[in-house]
């Protein structure tokens, strides 16, 4: 009985946990880059902030569509 309830709620639990996991991972990655001054170094070498964020935006759009 308990296992059946868990299996039936698995899709709902994944629908809530995957977006939160992606958000947490993204925040941790950019937070670590900022703490290690990697974003500052990239900007100093001529890489724009939009070029750094472009892959994240692309993946977020793909996850939002799918």
PDBQT receptor file of N, H, CA, C and O in Angstrom, charges set to zero:
ATOM      1  N   UNK A   1       0.831  -1.192   0.000  1.00  0.00    +0.000 N 
ATOM      2  CA  UNK A   1       0.000   0.000   0.000  1.00  0.00    +0.000 C 
ATOM      3  C   UNK A   1       0.876   1.256   0.000  1.00  0.00    +0.000 C 
ATOM      4  O   UNK A   1       0.658   2.157  -0.810  1.00  0.00    +0.000 OA
ATOM      5  N   UNK A   2       1.854   1.326   0.887  1.00  0.00    +0.000 N 
ATOM      6  H   UNK A   2       2.032   0.594   1.545  1.00  0.00    +0.000 HD
ATOM      7  CA  UNK A   2       2.719   2.497   0.968  1.00  0.00    +0.000 C 
ATOM      8  C   UNK A   2       3.586   2.608  -0.282  1.00  0.00    +0.000 C 
ATOM      9  O   UNK A   2       3.816   3.703  -0.794  1.00  0.00    +0.000 OA
ATOM     10  N   UNK A   3       4.063   1.466  -0.766  1.00  0.00    +0.000 N 
ATOM     11  H   UNK A   3       3.876   0.576  -0.350  1.00  0.00    +0.000 HD
ATOM     12  CA  UNK A   3       4.870   1.458  -1.979  1.00  0.00    +0.000 C 
ATOM     13  C   UNK A   3       4.057   1.920  -3.177  1.00  0.00    +0.000 C 
ATOM     14  O   UNK A   3       4.581   2.623  -4.040  1.00  0.00    +0.000 OA
ATOM     15  N   UNK A   4       2.811   1.546  -3.246  1.00  0.00    +0.000 N 
ATOM     16  H   UNK A   4       2.386   0.974  -2.545  1.00  0.00    +0.000 HD
ATOM     17  CA  UNK A   4       1.952   1.965  -4.351  1.00  0.00    +0.000 C 
ATOM     18  C   UNK A   4       1.719   3.475  -4.313  1.00  0.00    +0.000 C 
ATOM     19  O   UNK A   4       1.733   4.125  -5.359  1.00  0.00    +0.000 OA
ATOM     20  N   UNK A   5       1.510   4.031  -3.145  1.00  0.00    +0.000 N 
ATOM     21  H   UNK A   5       1.499   3.503  -2.296  1.00  0.00    +0.000 HD
ATOM     22  CA  UNK A   5       1.335   5.483  -3.016  1.00  0.00    +0.000 C 
ATOM     23  C   UNK A   5       2.616   6.200  -3.445  1.00  0.00    +0.000 C 
ATOM     24  O   UNK A   5       2.559   7.227  -4.120  1.00  0.00    +0.000 OA
ATOM     25  N   UNK A   6       3.757   5.661  -3.055  1.00  0.00    +0.000 N 
ATOM     26  H   UNK A   6       3.803   4.826  -2.507  1.00  0.00    +0.000 HD
ATOM     27  CA  UNK A   6       5.027   6.256  -3.450  1.00  0.00    +0.000 C 
ATOM     28  C   UNK A   6       5.202   6.224  -4.963  1.00  0.00    +0.000 C 
ATOM     29  O   UNK A   6       5.595   7.227  -5.559  1.00  0.00    +0.000 OA
ATOM     30  N   UNK A   7       4.920   5.101  -5.584  1.00  0.00    +0.000 N 
ATOM     31  H   UNK A   7       4.601   4.287  -5.100  1.00  0.00    +0.000 HD
ATOM     32  CA  UNK A   7       5.078   4.972  -7.035  1.00  0.00    +0.000 C 
ATOM     33  C   UNK A   7       4.115   5.906  -7.771  1.00  0.00    +0.000 C 
ATOM     34  O   UNK A   7       4.484   6.515  -8.776  1.00  0.00    +0.000 OA
ATOM     35  N   UNK A   8       2.901   6.017  -7.279  1.00  0.00    +0.000 N 
ATOM     36  H   UNK A   8       2.601   5.523  -6.463  1.00  0.00    +0.000 HD
ATOM     37  CA  UNK A   8       1.919   6.883  -7.943  1.00  0.00    +0.000 C 
ATOM     38  C   UNK A   8       2.264   8.371  -7.789  1.00  0.00    +0.000 C 
ATOM     39  O   UNK A   8       1.900   9.181  -8.642  1.00  0.00    +0.000 OA
ATOM     40  N   UNK A   9       2.949   8.725  -6.731  1.00  0.00    +0.000 N 
ATOM     41  H   UNK A   9       3.245   8.068  -6.038  1.00  0.00    +0.000 HD
ATOM     42  CA  UNK A   9       3.337  10.123  -6.509  1.00  0.00    +0.000 C 
ATOM     43  C   UNK A   9       4.723  10.453  -7.044  1.00  0.00    +0.000 C 
ATOM     44  O   UNK A   9       5.178  11.589  -6.912  1.00  0.00    +0.000 OA
ATOM     45  N   UNK A  10       5.401   9.481  -7.646  1.00  0.00    +0.000 N 
ATOM     46  H   UNK A  10       5.031   8.558  -7.754  1.00  0.00    +0.000 HD
ATOM     47  CA  UNK A  10       6.769   9.687  -8.103  1.00  0.00    +0.000 C 
ATOM     48  C   UNK A  10       6.865  10.770  -9.180  1.00  0.00    +0.000 C 
ATOM     49  O   UNK A  10       7.785  11.587  -9.143  1.00  0.00    +0.000 OA
ATOM     50  N   UNK A  11       5.952  10.792 -10.117  1.00  0.00    +0.000 N 
ATOM     51  H   UNK A  11       5.205  10.129 -10.147  1.00  0.00    +0.000 HD
ATOM     52  CA  UNK A  11       5.978  11.807 -11.176  1.00  0.00    +0.000 C 
ATOM     53  C   UNK A  11       5.796  13.206 -10.590  1.00  0.00    +0.000 C 
ATOM     54  O   UNK A  11       6.467  14.150 -11.008  1.00  0.00    +0.000 OA
ATOM     55  N   UNK A  12       4.899  13.336  -9.634  1.00  0.00    +0.000 N 
ATOM     56  H   UNK A  12       4.354  12.569  -9.294  1.00  0.00    +0.000 HD
ATOM     57  CA  UNK A  12       4.674  14.632  -8.998  1.00  0.00    +0.000 C 
ATOM     58  C   UNK A  12       5.906  15.085  -8.222  1.00  0.00    +0.000 C 
ATOM     59  O   UNK A  12       6.265  16.262  -8.248  1.00  0.00    +0.000 OA
ATOM     60  N   UNK A  13       6.549  14.148  -7.532  1.00  0.00    +0.000 N 
ATOM     61  H   UNK A  13       6.257  13.191  -7.510  1.00  0.00    +0.000 HD
ATOM     62  CA  UNK A  13       7.752  14.487  -6.767  1.00  0.00    +0.000 C 
ATOM     63  C   UNK A  13       8.896  14.894  -7.697  1.00  0.00    +0.000 C 
ATOM     64  O   UNK A  13       9.638  15.826  -7.388  1.00  0.00    +0.000 OA
ATOM     65  N   UNK A  14       9.046  14.214  -8.819  1.00  0.00    +0.000 N 
ATOM     66  H   UNK A  14       8.443  13.456  -9.070  1.00  0.00    +0.000 HD
ATOM     67  CA  UNK A  14      10.083  14.584  -9.778  1.00  0.00    +0.000 C 
ATOM     68  C   UNK A  14       9.802  15.945 -10.403  1.00  0.00    +0.000 C 
ATOM     69  O   UNK A  14      10.721  16.734 -10.627  1.00  0.00    +0.000 OA
ATOM     70  N   UNK A  15       8.533  16.216 -10.683  1.00  0.00    +0.000 N 
ATOM     71  H   UNK A  15       7.787  15.576 -10.502  1.00  0.00    +0.000 HD
ATOM     72  CA  UNK A  15       8.174  17.507 -11.263  1.00  0.00    +0.000 C 
ATOM     73  C   UNK A  15       8.523  18.659 -10.334  1.00  0.00    +0.000 C 
ATOM     74  O   UNK A  15       8.797  19.767 -10.796  1.00  0.00    +0.000 OA
ATOM     75  N   UNK A  16       8.516  18.411  -9.038  1.00  0.00    +0.000 N 
ATOM     76  H   UNK A  16       8.293  17.511  -8.662  1.00  0.00    +0.000 HD
ATOM     77  CA  UNK A  16       8.883  19.457  -8.085  1.00  0.00    +0.000 C 
ATOM     78  C   UNK A  16      10.378  19.493  -7.799  1.00  0.00    +0.000 C 
ATOM     79  O   UNK A  16      10.937  20.568  -7.580  1.00  0.00    +0.000 OA
ATOM     80  N   UNK A  17      11.031  18.343  -7.796  1.00  0.00    +0.000 N 
ATOM     81  H   UNK A  17      10.578  17.469  -7.973  1.00  0.00    +0.000 HD
ATOM     82  CA  UNK A  17      12.432  18.303  -7.380  1.00  0.00    +0.000 C 
ATOM     83  C   UNK A  17      13.420  18.634  -8.486  1.00  0.00    +0.000 C 
ATOM     84  O   UNK A  17      14.473  19.204  -8.197  1.00  0.00    +0.000 OA
ATOM     85  N   UNK A  18      13.130  18.304  -9.735  1.00  0.00    +0.000 N 
ATOM     86  H   UNK A  18      12.275  17.841  -9.970  1.00  0.00    +0.000 HD
ATOM     87  CA  UNK A  18      14.083  18.563 -10.820  1.00  0.00    +0.000 C 
ATOM     88  C   UNK A  18      14.289  20.064 -11.048  1.00  0.00    +0.000 C 
ATOM     89  O   UNK A  18      15.439  20.492 -11.138  1.00  0.00    +0.000 OA
ATOM     90  N   UNK A  19      13.244  20.881 -11.145  1.00  0.00    +0.000 N 
ATOM     91  H   UNK A  19      12.309  20.534 -11.072  1.00  0.00    +0.000 HD
ATOM     92  CA  UNK A  19      13.507  22.321 -11.302  1.00  0.00    +0.000 C 
ATOM     93  C   UNK A  19      14.268  22.932 -10.121  1.00  0.00    +0.000 C 
ATOM     94  O   UNK A  19      15.111  23.808 -10.315  1.00  0.00    +0.000 OA
ATOM     95  N   UNK A  20      13.980  22.480  -8.915  1.00  0.00    +0.000 N 
ATOM     96  H   UNK A  20      13.295  21.768  -8.757  1.00  0.00    +0.000 HD
ATOM     97  CA  UNK A  20      14.695  23.000  -7.753  1.00  0.00    +0.000 C 
ATOM     98  C   UNK A  20      16.150  22.567  -7.779  1.00  0.00    +0.000 C 
ATOM     99  O   UNK A  20      17.030  23.335  -7.391  1.00  0.00    +0.000 OA
ATOM    100  N   UNK A  21      16.414  21.353  -8.229  1.00  0.00    +0.000 N 
ATOM    101  H   UNK A  21      15.699  20.729  -8.544  1.00  0.00    +0.000 HD
ATOM    102  CA  UNK A  21      17.796  20.867  -8.315  1.00  0.00    +0.000 C 
ATOM    103  C   UNK A  21      18.577  21.647  -9.367  1.00  0.00    +0.000 C 
ATOM    104  O   UNK A  21      19.744  21.975  -9.152  1.00  0.00    +0.000 OA
ATOM    105  N   UNK A  22      17.952  21.944 -10.492  1.00  0.00    +0.000 N 
ATOM    106  H   UNK A  22      17.004  21.677 -10.667  1.00  0.00    +0.000 HD
ATOM    107  CA  UNK A  22      18.617  22.722 -11.544  1.00  0.00    +0.000 C 
ATOM    108  C   UNK A  22      18.898  24.137 -11.051  1.00  0.00    +0.000 C 
ATOM    109  O   UNK A  22      19.981  24.673 -11.286  1.00  0.00    +0.000 OA
ATOM    110  N   UNK A  23      17.939  24.736 -10.377  1.00  0.00    +0.000 N 
ATOM    111  H   UNK A  23      17.059  24.300 -10.186  1.00  0.00    +0.000 HD
ATOM    112  CA  UNK A  23      18.132  26.077  -9.840  1.00  0.00    +0.000 C 
ATOM    113  C   UNK A  23      19.249  26.099  -8.801  1.00  0.00    +0.000 C 
ATOM    114  O   UNK A  23      20.103  26.986  -8.823  1.00  0.00    +0.000 OA
ATOM    115  N   UNK A  24      19.246  25.139  -7.903  1.00  0.00    +0.000 N 
ATOM    116  H   UNK A  24      18.552  24.419  -7.884  1.00  0.00    +0.000 HD
ATOM    117  CA  UNK A  24      20.288  25.079  -6.877  1.00  0.00    +0.000 C 
ATOM    118  C   UNK A  24      21.665  24.869  -7.495  1.00  0.00    +0.000 C 
ATOM    119  O   UNK A  24      22.637  25.504  -7.087  1.00  0.00    +0.000 OA
ATOM    120  N   UNK A  25      21.747  23.982  -8.473  1.00  0.00    +0.000 N 
ATOM    121  H   UNK A  25      20.958  23.466  -8.805  1.00  0.00    +0.000 HD
ATOM    122  CA  UNK A  25      23.026  23.734  -9.134  1.00  0.00    +0.000 C 
ATOM    123  C   UNK A  25      23.551  24.947  -9.867  1.00  0.00    +0.000 C 
ATOM    124  O   UNK A  25      24.749  25.229  -9.832  1.00  0.00    +0.000 OA
ATOM    125  N   UNK A  26      22.660  25.670 -10.533  1.00  0.00    +0.000 N 
ATOM    126  H   UNK A  26      21.687  25.441 -10.562  1.00  0.00    +0.000 HD
ATOM    127  CA  UNK A  26      23.066  26.874 -11.251  1.00  0.00    +0.000 C 
ATOM    128  C   UNK A  26      23.541  27.952 -10.290  1.00  0.00    +0.000 C 
ATOM    129  O   UNK A  26      24.570  28.587 -10.519  1.00  0.00    +0.000 OA
ATOM    130  N   UNK A  27      22.793  28.156  -9.220  1.00  0.00    +0.000 N 
ATOM    131  H   UNK A  27      21.957  27.640  -9.034  1.00  0.00    +0.000 HD
ATOM    132  CA  UNK A  27      23.202  29.158  -8.228  1.00  0.00    +0.000 C 
ATOM    133  C   UNK A  27      24.523  28.800  -7.571  1.00  0.00    +0.000 C 
ATOM    134  O   UNK A  27      25.351  29.674  -7.314  1.00  0.00    +0.000 OA
ATOM    135  N   UNK A  28      24.725  27.515  -7.299  1.00  0.00    +0.000 N 
ATOM    136  H   UNK A  28      24.053  26.804  -7.507  1.00  0.00    +0.000 HD
ATOM    137  CA  UNK A  28      25.986  27.096  -6.689  1.00  0.00    +0.000 C 
ATOM    138  C   UNK A  28      27.150  27.279  -7.658  1.00  0.00    +0.000 C 
ATOM    139  O   UNK A  28      28.238  27.689  -7.254  1.00  0.00    +0.000 OA
ATOM    140  N   UNK A  29      26.925  26.975  -8.937  1.00  0.00    +0.000 N 
ATOM    141  H   UNK A  29      26.042  26.641  -9.265  1.00  0.00    +0.000 HD
ATOM    142  CA  UNK A  29      28.001  27.107  -9.927  1.00  0.00    +0.000 C 
ATOM    143  C   UNK A  29      28.406  28.566 -10.110  1.00  0.00    +0.000 C 
ATOM    144  O   UNK A  29      29.593  28.893 -10.084  1.00  0.00    +0.000 OA
ATOM    145  N   UNK A  30      27.421  29.441 -10.294  1.00  0.00    +0.000 N 
ATOM    146  H   UNK A  30      26.457  29.176 -10.315  1.00  0.00    +0.000 HD
ATOM    147  CA  UNK A  30      27.752  30.850 -10.479  1.00  0.00    +0.000 C 
ATOM    148  C   UNK A  30      28.251  31.482  -9.184  1.00  0.00    +0.000 C 
ATOM    149  O   UNK A  30      29.081  32.390  -9.224  1.00  0.00    +0.000 OA
ATOM    150  N   UNK A  31      27.763  31.020  -8.047  1.00  0.00    +0.000 N 
ATOM    151  H   UNK A  31      27.089  30.283  -8.015  1.00  0.00    +0.000 HD
ATOM    152  CA  UNK A  31      28.274  31.516  -6.772  1.00  0.00    +0.000 C 
ATOM    153  C   UNK A  31      29.731  31.137  -6.568  1.00  0.00    +0.000 C 
ATOM    154  O   UNK A  31      30.525  31.943  -6.082  1.00  0.00    +0.000 OA
ATOM    155  N   UNK A  32      30.084  29.914  -6.939  1.00  0.00    +0.000 N 
ATOM    156  H   UNK A  32      29.439  29.260  -7.334  1.00  0.00    +0.000 HD
ATOM    157  CA  UNK A  32      31.478  29.481  -6.812  1.00  0.00    +0.000 C 
ATOM    158  C   UNK A  32      32.371  30.248  -7.785  1.00  0.00    +0.000 C 
ATOM    159  O   UNK A  32      33.489  30.636  -7.445  1.00  0.00    +0.000 OA
ATOM    160  N   UNK A  33      31.860  30.464  -9.010  1.00  0.00    +0.000 N 
ATOM    161  H   UNK A  33      30.952  30.149  -9.287  1.00  0.00    +0.000 HD
ATOM    162  CA  UNK A  33      32.639  31.237  -9.983  1.00  0.00    +0.000 C 
ATOM    163  C   UNK A  33      32.871  32.664  -9.485  1.00  0.00    +0.000 C 
ATOM    164  O   UNK A  33      33.955  33.217  -9.670  1.00  0.00    +0.000 OA
ATOM    165  N   UNK A  34      31.868  33.254  -8.860  1.00  0.00    +0.000 N 
ATOM    166  H   UNK A  34      30.987  32.805  -8.709  1.00  0.00    +0.000 HD
ATOM    167  CA  UNK A  34      32.015  34.608  -8.335  1.00  0.00    +0.000 C 
ATOM    168  C   UNK A  34      32.972  34.634  -7.148  1.00  0.00    +0.000 C 
ATOM    169  O   UNK A  34      33.763  35.566  -7.003  1.00  0.00    +0.000 OA
ATOM    170  N   UNK A  35      32.897  33.612  -6.302  1.00  0.00    +0.000 N 
ATOM    171  H   UNK A  35      32.253  32.855  -6.420  1.00  0.00    +0.000 HD
ATOM    172  CA  UNK A  35      33.784  33.570  -5.130  1.00  0.00    +0.000 C 
ATOM    173  C   UNK A  35      35.237  33.385  -5.529  1.00  0.00    +0.000 C 
ATOM    174  O   UNK A  35      36.132  33.926  -4.879  1.00  0.00    +0.000 OA
ATOM    175  N   UNK A  36      35.481  32.634  -6.580  1.00  0.00    +0.000 N 
ATOM    176  H   UNK A  36      34.754  32.194  -7.108  1.00  0.00    +0.000 HD
ATOM    177  CA  UNK A  36      36.849  32.401  -7.053  1.00  0.00    +0.000 C 
ATOM    178  C   UNK A  36      37.309  33.468  -8.049  1.00  0.00    +0.000 C 
ATOM    179  O   UNK A  36      38.383  33.342  -8.637  1.00  0.00    +0.000 OA
ATOM    180  N   UNK A  37      36.521  34.495  -8.239  1.00  0.00    +0.000 N 
ATOM    181  H   UNK A  37      35.648  34.598  -7.762  1.00  0.00    +0.000 HD
ATOM    182  CA  UNK A  37      36.795  35.612  -9.158  1.00  0.00    +0.000 C 
ATOM    183  C   UNK A  37      36.968  35.163 -10.605  1.00  0.00    +0.000 C 
ATOM    184  O   UNK A  37      37.660  35.821 -11.381  1.00  0.00    +0.000 OA
ATOM    185  N   UNK A  38      36.349  34.056 -10.968  1.00  0.00    +0.000 N 
ATOM    186  H   UNK A  38      35.786  33.521 -10.338  1.00  0.00    +0.000 HD
ATOM    187  CA  UNK A  38      36.428  33.596 -12.348  1.00  0.00    +0.000 C 
ATOM    188  C   UNK A  38      35.579  34.462 -13.275  1.00  0.00    +0.000 C 
ATOM    189  O   UNK A  38      35.948  34.671 -14.431  1.00  0.00    +0.000 OA
ATOM    190  N   UNK A  39      34.462  34.962 -12.792  1.00  0.00    +0.000 N 
ATOM    191  H   UNK A  39      34.161  34.792 -11.853  1.00  0.00    +0.000 HD
ATOM    192  CA  UNK A  39      33.635  35.844 -13.613  1.00  0.00    +0.000 C 
ATOM    193  C   UNK A  39      34.375  37.145 -13.864  1.00  0.00    +0.000 C 
ATOM    194  O   UNK A  39      34.345  37.672 -14.976  1.00  0.00    +0.000 OA
ATOM    195  N   UNK A  40      35.027  37.660 -12.858  1.00  0.00    +0.000 N 
ATOM    196  H   UNK A  40      35.050  37.232 -11.954  1.00  0.00    +0.000 HD
ATOM    197  CA  UNK A  40      35.810  38.884 -13.011  1.00  0.00    +0.000 C 
ATOM    198  C   UNK A  40      36.956  38.677 -14.000  1.00  0.00    +0.000 C 
ATOM    199  O   UNK A  40      37.231  39.553 -14.819  1.00  0.00    +0.000 OA
ATOM    200  N   UNK A  41      37.620  37.532 -13.929  1.00  0.00    +0.000 N 
ATOM    201  H   UNK A  41      37.397  36.821 -13.263  1.00  0.00    +0.000 HD
ATOM    202  CA  UNK A  41      38.716  37.236 -14.845  1.00  0.00    +0.000 C 
ATOM    203  C   UNK A  41      38.211  37.087 -16.279  1.00  0.00    +0.000 C 
ATOM    204  O   UNK A  41      38.868  37.530 -17.221  1.00  0.00    +0.000 OA
ATOM    205  N   UNK A  42      37.055  36.469 -16.442  1.00  0.00    +0.000 N 
ATOM    206  H   UNK A  42      36.521  36.109 -15.676  1.00  0.00    +0.000 HD
ATOM    207  CA  UNK A  42      36.487  36.328 -17.785  1.00  0.00    +0.000 C 
ATOM    208  C   UNK A  42      36.099  37.689 -18.358  1.00  0.00    +0.000 C 
ATOM    209  O   UNK A  42      36.340  37.959 -19.535  1.00  0.00    +0.000 OA
ATOM    210  N   UNK A  43      35.503  38.546 -17.533  1.00  0.00    +0.000 N 
ATOM    211  H   UNK A  43      35.308  38.327 -16.577  1.00  0.00    +0.000 HD
ATOM    212  CA  UNK A  43      35.144  39.878 -18.003  1.00  0.00    +0.000 C 
ATOM    213  C   UNK A  43      36.385  40.691 -18.326  1.00  0.00    +0.000 C 
ATOM    214  O   UNK A  43      36.378  41.472 -19.278  1.00  0.00    +0.000 OA
ATOM    215  N   UNK A  44      37.461  40.523 -17.546  1.00  0.00    +0.000 N 
ATOM    216  H   UNK A  44      37.467  39.890 -16.772  1.00  0.00    +0.000 HD
ATOM    217  CA  UNK A  44      38.696  41.261 -17.801  1.00  0.00    +0.000 C 
ATOM    218  C   UNK A  44      39.374  40.796 -19.091  1.00  0.00    +0.000 C 
ATOM    219  O   UNK A  44      40.091  41.566 -19.729  1.00  0.00    +0.000 OA
ATOM    220  N   UNK A  45      39.149  39.547 -19.471  1.00  0.00    +0.000 N 
ATOM    221  H   UNK A  45      38.566  38.921 -18.953  1.00  0.00    +0.000 HD
ATOM    222  CA  UNK A  45      39.757  39.044 -20.705  1.00  0.00    +0.000 C 
ATOM    223  C   UNK A  45      38.884  39.302 -21.922  1.00  0.00    +0.000 C 
ATOM    224  O   UNK A  45      39.233  38.895 -23.030  1.00  0.00    +0.000 OA
ATOM    225  N   UNK A  46      37.763  39.969 -21.733  1.00  0.00    +0.000 N 
ATOM    226  H   UNK A  46      37.479  40.301 -20.833  1.00  0.00    +0.000 HD
ATOM    227  CA  UNK A  46      36.946  40.386 -22.863  1.00  0.00    +0.000 C 
ATOM    228  C   UNK A  46      35.698  39.566 -23.092  1.00  0.00    +0.000 C 
ATOM    229  O   UNK A  46      34.980  39.812 -24.061  1.00  0.00    +0.000 OA
ATOM    230  N   UNK A  47      35.415  38.609 -22.244  1.00  0.00    +0.000 N 
ATOM    231  H   UNK A  47      35.998  38.409 -21.456  1.00  0.00    +0.000 HD
ATOM    232  CA  UNK A  47      34.210  37.793 -22.400  1.00  0.00    +0.000 C 
ATOM    233  C   UNK A  47      33.053  38.538 -21.748  1.00  0.00    +0.000 C 
ATOM    234  O   UNK A  47      33.128  38.932 -20.584  1.00  0.00    +0.000 OA
ATOM    235  N   UNK A  48      31.979  38.726 -22.518  1.00  0.00    +0.000 N 
ATOM    236  H   UNK A  48      31.918  38.406 -23.463  1.00  0.00    +0.000 HD
ATOM    237  CA  UNK A  48      30.846  39.453 -21.964  1.00  0.00    +0.000 C 
ATOM    238  C   UNK A  48      30.039  38.559 -21.031  1.00  0.00    +0.000 C 
ATOM    239  O   UNK A  48      30.100  37.332 -21.112  1.00  0.00    +0.000 OA
ATOM    240  N   UNK A  49      29.295  39.189 -20.157  1.00  0.00    +0.000 N 
ATOM    241  H   UNK A  49      29.245  40.185 -20.091  1.00  0.00    +0.000 HD
ATOM    242  CA  UNK A  49      28.469  38.456 -19.209  1.00  0.00    +0.000 C 
ATOM    243  C   UNK A  49      27.391  37.662 -19.939  1.00  0.00    +0.000 C 
ATOM    244  O   UNK A  49      27.027  36.568 -19.508  1.00  0.00    +0.000 OA
ATOM    245  N   UNK A  50      26.884  38.201 -21.031  1.00  0.00    +0.000 N 
ATOM    246  H   UNK A  50      27.180  39.090 -21.381  1.00  0.00    +0.000 HD
ATOM    247  CA  UNK A  50      25.859  37.496 -21.806  1.00  0.00    +0.000 C 
ATOM    248  C   UNK A  50      26.416  36.210 -22.412  1.00  0.00    +0.000 C 
ATOM    249  O   UNK A  50      25.692  35.222 -22.531  1.00  0.00    +0.000 OA
ATOM    250  N   UNK A  51      27.674  36.210 -22.791  1.00  0.00    +0.000 N 
ATOM    251  H   UNK A  51      28.262  37.013 -22.695  1.00  0.00    +0.000 HD
ATOM    252  CA  UNK A  51      28.294  35.002 -23.354  1.00  0.00    +0.000 C 
ATOM    253  C   UNK A  51      28.496  33.940 -22.268  1.00  0.00    +0.000 C 
ATOM    254  O   UNK A  51      28.467  32.745 -22.561  1.00  0.00    +0.000 OA
ATOM    255  N   UNK A  52      28.694  34.359 -21.042  1.00  0.00    +0.000 N 
ATOM    256  H   UNK A  52      28.717  35.330 -20.804  1.00  0.00    +0.000 HD
ATOM    257  CA  UNK A  52      28.828  33.412 -19.938  1.00  0.00    +0.000 C 
ATOM    258  C   UNK A  52      27.471  32.804 -19.598  1.00  0.00    +0.000 C 
ATOM    259  O   UNK A  52      27.382  31.616 -19.287  1.00  0.00    +0.000 OA
ATOM    260  N   UNK A  53      26.427  33.606 -19.654  1.00  0.00    +0.000 N 
ATOM    261  H   UNK A  53      26.500  34.571 -19.907  1.00  0.00    +0.000 HD
ATOM    262  CA  UNK A  53      25.097  33.165 -19.252  1.00  0.00    +0.000 C 
ATOM    263  C   UNK A  53      24.337  32.468 -20.379  1.00  0.00    +0.000 C 
ATOM    264  O   UNK A  53      23.353  31.779 -20.111  1.00  0.00    +0.000 OA
ATOM    265  N   UNK A  54      24.765  32.628 -21.632  1.00  0.00    +0.000 N 
ATOM    266  H   UNK A  54      25.564  33.188 -21.850  1.00  0.00    +0.000 HD
ATOM    267  CA  UNK A  54      24.037  32.075 -22.777  1.00  0.00    +0.000 C 
ATOM    268  C   UNK A  54      23.778  30.571 -22.676  1.00  0.00    +0.000 C 
ATOM    269  O   UNK A  54      22.648  30.155 -22.929  1.00  0.00    +0.000 OA
ATOM    270  N   UNK A  55      24.759  29.728 -22.319  1.00  0.00    +0.000 N 
ATOM    271  H   UNK A  55      25.677  30.067 -22.113  1.00  0.00    +0.000 HD
ATOM    272  CA  UNK A  55      24.448  28.293 -22.209  1.00  0.00    +0.000 C 
ATOM    273  C   UNK A  55      23.410  27.976 -21.138  1.00  0.00    +0.000 C 
ATOM    274  O   UNK A  55      22.595  27.068 -21.303  1.00  0.00    +0.000 OA
ATOM    275  N   UNK A  56      23.442  28.718 -20.054  1.00  0.00    +0.000 N 
ATOM    276  H   UNK A  56      24.104  29.456 -19.919  1.00  0.00    +0.000 HD
ATOM    277  CA  UNK A  56      22.471  28.493 -18.983  1.00  0.00    +0.000 C 
ATOM    278  C   UNK A  56      21.072  28.868 -19.461  1.00  0.00    +0.000 C 
ATOM    279  O   UNK A  56      20.109  28.155 -19.180  1.00  0.00    +0.000 OA
ATOM    280  N   UNK A  57      20.957  29.965 -20.170  1.00  0.00    +0.000 N 
ATOM    281  H   UNK A  57      21.739  30.545 -20.399  1.00  0.00    +0.000 HD
ATOM    282  CA  UNK A  57      19.657  30.368 -20.702  1.00  0.00    +0.000 C 
ATOM    283  C   UNK A  57      19.136  29.360 -21.720  1.00  0.00    +0.000 C 
ATOM    284  O   UNK A  57      17.945  29.051 -21.733  1.00  0.00    +0.000 OA
ATOM    285  N   UNK A  58      20.021  28.845 -22.573  1.00  0.00    +0.000 N 
ATOM    286  H   UNK A  58      20.989  29.096 -22.563  1.00  0.00    +0.000 HD
ATOM    287  CA  UNK A  58      19.621  27.860 -23.569  1.00  0.00    +0.000 C 
ATOM    288  C   UNK A  58      19.093  26.596 -22.906  1.00  0.00    +0.000 C 
ATOM    289  O   UNK A  58      18.047  26.081 -23.302  1.00  0.00    +0.000 OA
ATOM    290  N   UNK A  59      19.791  26.099 -21.918  1.00  0.00    +0.000 N 
ATOM    291  H   UNK A  59      20.640  26.517 -21.596  1.00  0.00    +0.000 HD
ATOM    292  CA  UNK A  59      19.359  24.879 -21.211  1.00  0.00    +0.000 C 
ATOM    293  C   UNK A  59      18.061  25.130 -20.464  1.00  0.00    +0.000 C 
ATOM    294  O   UNK A  59      17.201  24.250 -20.416  1.00  0.00    +0.000 OA
ATOM    295  N   UNK A  60      17.902  26.308 -19.882  1.00  0.00    +0.000 N 
ATOM    296  H   UNK A  60      18.601  27.022 -19.922  1.00  0.00    +0.000 HD
ATOM    297  CA  UNK A  60      16.673  26.607 -19.151  1.00  0.00    +0.000 C 
ATOM    298  C   UNK A  60      15.478  26.661 -20.098  1.00  0.00    +0.000 C 
ATOM    299  O   UNK A  60      14.387  26.218 -19.740  1.00  0.00    +0.000 OA
ATOM    300  N   UNK A  61      15.671  27.195 -21.292  1.00  0.00    +0.000 N 
ATOM    301  H   UNK A  61      16.558  27.555 -21.583  1.00  0.00    +0.000 HD
ATOM    302  CA  UNK A  61      14.589  27.220 -22.270  1.00  0.00    +0.000 C 
ATOM    303  C   UNK A  61      14.236  25.796 -22.703  1.00  0.00    +0.000 C 
ATOM    304  O   UNK A  61      13.060  25.452 -22.816  1.00  0.00    +0.000 OA
ATOM    305  N   UNK A  62      15.259  24.968 -22.945  1.00  0.00    +0.000 N 
ATOM    306  H   UNK A  62      16.215  25.247 -22.853  1.00  0.00    +0.000 HD
ATOM    307  CA  UNK A  62      15.002  23.586 -23.341  1.00  0.00    +0.000 C 
ATOM    308  C   UNK A  62      14.299  22.798 -22.241  1.00  0.00    +0.000 C 
ATOM    309  O   UNK A  62      13.419  21.986 -22.529  1.00  0.00    +0.000 OA
ATOM    310  N   UNK A  63      14.675  23.029 -20.993  1.00  0.00    +0.000 N 
ATOM    311  H   UNK A  63      15.389  23.689 -20.760  1.00  0.00    +0.000 HD
ATOM    312  CA  UNK A  63      13.996  22.363 -19.884  1.00  0.00    +0.000 C 
ATOM    313  C   UNK A  63      12.562  22.880 -19.708  1.00  0.00    +0.000 C 
ATOM    314  O   UNK A  63      11.659  22.131 -19.333  1.00  0.00    +0.000 OA
ATOM    315  N   UNK A  64      12.375  24.163 -19.985  1.00  0.00    +0.000 N 
ATOM    316  H   UNK A  64      13.108  24.771 -20.290  1.00  0.00    +0.000 HD
ATOM    317  CA  UNK A  64      11.042  24.732 -19.864  1.00  0.00    +0.000 C 
ATOM    318  C   UNK A  64      10.091  24.218 -20.935  1.00  0.00    +0.000 C 
ATOM    319  O   UNK A  64       8.901  24.036 -20.680  1.00  0.00    +0.000 OA
ATOM    320  N   UNK A  65      10.613  23.985 -22.121  1.00  0.00    +0.000 N 
ATOM    321  H   UNK A  65      11.580  24.133 -22.328  1.00  0.00    +0.000 HD
ATOM    322  CA  UNK A  65       9.777  23.476 -23.210  1.00  0.00    +0.000 C 
ATOM    323  C   UNK A  65       9.444  22.003 -22.986  1.00  0.00    +0.000 C 
ATOM    324  O   UNK A  65       8.309  21.569 -23.184  1.00  0.00    +0.000 OA
ATOM    325  N   UNK A  66      10.460  21.244 -22.569  1.00  0.00    +0.000 N 
ATOM    326  H   UNK A  66      11.382  21.597 -22.409  1.00  0.00    +0.000 HD
ATOM    327  CA  UNK A  66      10.271  19.784 -22.425  1.00  0.00    +0.000 C 
ATOM    328  C   UNK A  66       9.721  19.478 -21.115  1.00  0.00    +0.000 C 
ATOM    329  O   UNK A  66       9.490  18.311 -20.799  1.00  0.00    +0.000 OA
TER     330      UNK A  66
